[in-house]
Amino acid sequence: MQSNQLRYRVIRQYKQLLFMGREYPRGYQFFRDKLHSGFMKNRDLVDASQIEEKLRFAEFIEKEIAALYHVRKYRSMKRQYYSEE
C-alpha cells in the first residue's frame, strides 16, 4: 500500500508542477521538458526514503515557482500604480 500512496503523490506533484509551469517566464514547453527530464531521471527509485526526499525537493521547487510568480505580479502592479521618478 505504501508504494501506491507514493506513486499517487509523485503523479499529483508532477501534475501540480505542470499546472504551475503554464506561466513560466521561459515558456511552457521549456518548463515541461525540464520537468519531464527531472522526473524521468528518478523513475527507477524504489527506496521510500529516497522518493520522499525527491518529493520534498519537488515541493520546494513548487514554492520557489510560486514566489517567482508573486514577485512578477508585485512588480507589474508597482509599475502600474507608481510612476518611475
C-alpha positions as CSV (number, residue, x, y, z in Angstrom):
1,M,0.0,0.0,0.0
2,Q,2.9,2.3,0.7
3,S,4.1,2.2,-2.9
4,N,0.7,3.1,-4.2
5,Q,0.5,6.1,-2.0
6,L,3.9,7.3,-3.1
7,R,3.1,6.7,-6.7
8,Y,-0.1,8.8,-6.2
9,R,1.9,11.6,-4.5
10,V,4.5,11.6,-7.3
11,I,1.9,11.9,-10.0
12,R,0.0,14.6,-8.1
13,Q,3.2,16.6,-7.6
14,Y,4.1,16.3,-11.3
15,K,0.6,17.5,-12.4
16,Q,0.8,20.4,-9.9
17,L,4.1,21.5,-11.2
18,L,2.9,21.2,-14.8
19,F,-0.1,23.4,-13.9
20,M,2.2,26.0,-12.3
21,G,4.5,25.9,-15.3
22,R,1.9,27.4,-17.6
23,E,3.1,30.9,-16.9
24,Y,6.8,30.2,-16.6
25,P,8.9,33.1,-18.0
26,R,10.9,30.9,-20.4
27,G,7.8,29.3,-21.8
28,Y,5.7,26.3,-21.0
29,Q,7.5,23.9,-23.4
30,F,10.9,24.7,-21.8
31,F,9.4,24.1,-18.3
32,R,7.7,20.9,-19.4
33,D,10.8,19.5,-21.0
34,K,12.9,20.2,-17.9
35,L,10.2,18.9,-15.5
36,H,9.8,15.7,-17.6
37,S,13.5,15.0,-17.7
38,G,13.9,15.6,-14.0
39,F,11.1,13.1,-13.1
40,M,12.3,10.6,-15.7
41,K,15.8,10.7,-14.3
42,N,14.5,9.5,-10.9
43,R,12.0,7.0,-12.2
44,D,14.0,3.9,-11.1
45,L,14.0,4.9,-7.4
46,V,12.4,2.2,-5.3
47,D,13.5,3.2,-1.8
48,A,10.7,5.0,0.0
49,S,13.1,7.4,1.8
50,Q,14.7,8.5,-1.5
51,I,11.3,9.0,-3.1
52,E,10.2,11.1,0.0
53,E,13.4,13.2,-0.3
54,K,12.7,13.9,-4.0
55,L,9.1,14.8,-3.2
56,R,10.3,17.3,-0.6
57,F,12.6,18.8,-3.3
58,A,9.7,19.0,-5.7
59,E,7.6,20.8,-3.1
60,F,10.5,23.2,-2.6
61,I,10.5,23.9,-6.3
62,E,6.8,24.5,-6.3
63,K,7.2,27.1,-3.5
64,E,10.0,28.8,-5.5
65,I,7.9,29.0,-8.6
66,A,5.0,30.5,-6.6
67,A,7.4,33.1,-5.1
68,L,8.6,33.9,-8.6
69,Y,5.0,34.5,-9.8
70,H,4.3,36.7,-6.7
71,V,7.3,38.8,-7.4
72,R,6.4,39.2,-11.0
73,K,2.8,40.2,-10.0
74,Y,4.1,42.6,-7.4
75,R,6.5,44.3,-9.9
76,S,3.7,44.6,-12.5
77,M,1.4,46.2,-10.0
78,K,4.1,48.5,-8.8
79,R,4.8,49.7,-12.4
80,Q,1.1,50.2,-13.0
81,Y,0.4,52.3,-9.9
82,Y,3.6,54.1,-9.2
83,S,5.4,56.4,-11.6
84,E,9.1,56.0,-12.2
85,E,10.7,59.1,-10.9
